[in-house]
Amino acid sequence: MIRLSRLNGKPIILNALLIESIEETPDTIITLTTGKKITVLEKADVIIDSATRFLREIGLVGATIKSADSEGSQGAEK
């Protein structure tokens, strides 16, 4: 979960696993995998950093890298 701020300044806690895309128009619009759109004060870079930190905390970033490494080494063995 990541902490963000709606345009009115009210905090929102968002499940980073549901983020499909982030667009700055100049407001930052987050589109979720559900199709819902949320407009927040934070810039895209801040959201990406927060989401990456969250994914590391729950172990998804390391698992993805290890999986990609093992796929590459398996292809070399064939």
DRENFI-930290 format. One record per residue (C-alpha): x, y, z; residue number from 1. Coordinates in nm, 4 decimals, decimal comma. Each point is the difference from the previous one (the first is absolute). Example, Ala and Ser with C-alpha at 12.3 -4.5 7.8 and 13.67 -1.06 7.14 Angstrom:
{u=1,2300 | v=-0,4500 | w=0,7800 | num=1}
{u=0,1370 | v=0,3440 | w=-0,0660 | num=2}
END
This chain:
{u=0,0000 | v=0,0000 | w=0,0000 | num=1}
{u=0,1221 | v=0,3502 | w=-0,0765 | num=2}
{u=-0,1069 | v=0,3340 | w=0,1499 | num=3}
{u=-0,1067 | v=0,2725 | w=-0,2422 | num=4}
{u=-0,2032 | v=0,3220 | w=0,0097 | num=5}
{u=-0,3144 | v=0,0788 | w=-0,1954 | num=6}
{u=-0,0207 | v=0,3424 | w=-0,1653 | num=7}
{u=-0,1901 | v=0,1356 | w=0,3019 | num=8}
{u=0,2910 | v=-0,1061 | w=0,2251 | num=9}
{u=-0,1815 | v=-0,2921 | w=0,1626 | num=10}
{u=0,2185 | v=-0,3072 | w=0,0406 | num=11}
{u=-0,0672 | v=-0,3201 | w=-0,1894 | num=12}
{u=0,1682 | v=-0,3357 | w=0,0458 | num=13}
{u=0,0208 | v=-0,1907 | w=-0,3254 | num=14}
{u=0,0794 | v=-0,3629 | w=-0,0715 | num=15}
{u=0,3007 | v=0,0360 | w=-0,2315 | num=16}
{u=-0,0701 | v=-0,3418 | w=-0,1522 | num=17}
{u=-0,3070 | v=0,1479 | w=-0,1699 | num=18}
{u=0,1846 | v=0,2766 | w=-0,1892 | num=19}
{u=-0,0256 | v=-0,0481 | w=-0,3745 | num=20}
{u=0,1237 | v=0,3389 | w=-0,1199 | num=21}
{u=0,0996 | v=0,3473 | w=0,1209 | num=22}
{u=-0,0487 | v=0,3110 | w=-0,2107 | num=23}
{u=0,0929 | v=0,3638 | w=0,0652 | num=24}
{u=-0,2385 | v=0,2369 | w=-0,1805 | num=25}
{u=0,1212 | v=0,2269 | w=0,2017 | num=26}
{u=-0,1963 | v=-0,1597 | w=0,2868 | num=27}
{u=0,1128 | v=-0,3526 | w=0,0732 | num=28}
{u=-0,2617 | v=-0,2586 | w=-0,0922 | num=29}
{u=0,0419 | v=-0,3600 | w=0,1144 | num=30}
{u=-0,1987 | v=-0,2610 | w=-0,1895 | num=31}
{u=-0,0618 | v=-0,3206 | w=0,1936 | num=32}
{u=-0,0403 | v=-0,3483 | w=-0,1430 | num=33}
{u=-0,3693 | v=0,0306 | w=0,0943 | num=34}
{u=-0,0372 | v=0,2951 | w=-0,2406 | num=35}
{u=-0,0447 | v=0,2519 | w=0,2822 | num=36}
{u=0,1977 | v=0,3246 | w=-0,0339 | num=37}
{u=0,1418 | v=0,1930 | w=0,2957 | num=38}
{u=0,1458 | v=0,3513 | w=-0,0239 | num=39}
{u=0,2741 | v=0,0781 | w=0,2526 | num=40}
{u=0,2396 | v=0,2821 | w=0,0883 | num=41}
{u=0,3201 | v=-0,2074 | w=-0,0233 | num=42}
{u=0,2023 | v=-0,0127 | w=-0,3206 | num=43}
{u=0,0445 | v=-0,3276 | w=-0,1889 | num=44}
{u=0,3629 | v=-0,0433 | w=0,1160 | num=45}
{u=-0,1056 | v=0,0161 | w=0,3663 | num=46}
{u=-0,2740 | v=-0,2569 | w=-0,0573 | num=47}
{u=0,2372 | v=-0,2315 | w=-0,1864 | num=48}
{u=0,2576 | v=0,0238 | w=0,2797 | num=49}
{u=-0,2660 | v=-0,0703 | w=0,2649 | num=50}
{u=-0,1438 | v=-0,2927 | w=-0,1961 | num=51}
{u=0,3461 | v=-0,1479 | w=-0,0630 | num=52}
{u=0,0851 | v=0,0305 | w=0,3713 | num=53}
{u=-0,3287 | v=-0,1733 | w=0,0883 | num=54}
{u=0,0629 | v=-0,2829 | w=-0,2479 | num=55}
{u=0,3496 | v=-0,0492 | w=0,1447 | num=56}
{u=-0,1424 | v=-0,0106 | w=0,3536 | num=57}
{u=-0,2384 | v=-0,2801 | w=-0,0921 | num=58}
{u=0,2669 | v=-0,1835 | w=-0,1993 | num=59}
{u=-0,1372 | v=0,0349 | w=-0,3528 | num=60}
{u=0,2855 | v=0,1963 | w=-0,1569 | num=61}
{u=0,2678 | v=-0,2469 | w=0,1113 | num=62}
{u=-0,2145 | v=-0,2964 | w=-0,1041 | num=63}
{u=-0,0524 | v=0,1432 | w=-0,3471 | num=64}
{u=0,3712 | v=0,0626 | w=-0,0496 | num=65}
{u=0,0914 | v=-0,3488 | w=0,1236 | num=66}
{u=-0,2631 | v=-0,1546 | w=-0,2267 | num=67}
{u=0,1328 | v=0,1866 | w=-0,3053 | num=68}
{u=0,3582 | v=-0,1007 | w=0,0888 | num=69}
{u=-0,0941 | v=-0,3658 | w=0,0330 | num=70}
{u=-0,1878 | v=0,0059 | w=-0,3329 | num=71}
{u=0,3087 | v=0,1398 | w=-0,1706 | num=72}
{u=0,2280 | v=-0,2646 | w=0,1506 | num=73}
{u=-0,2389 | v=-0,2801 | w=-0,0948 | num=74}
{u=0,0053 | v=0,1148 | w=-0,3624 | num=75}
{u=0,3807 | v=-0,0114 | w=0,0037 | num=76}
{u=-0,0022 | v=-0,3612 | w=0,1244 | num=77}
{u=-0,2182 | v=-0,1269 | w=-0,2844 | num=78}
END
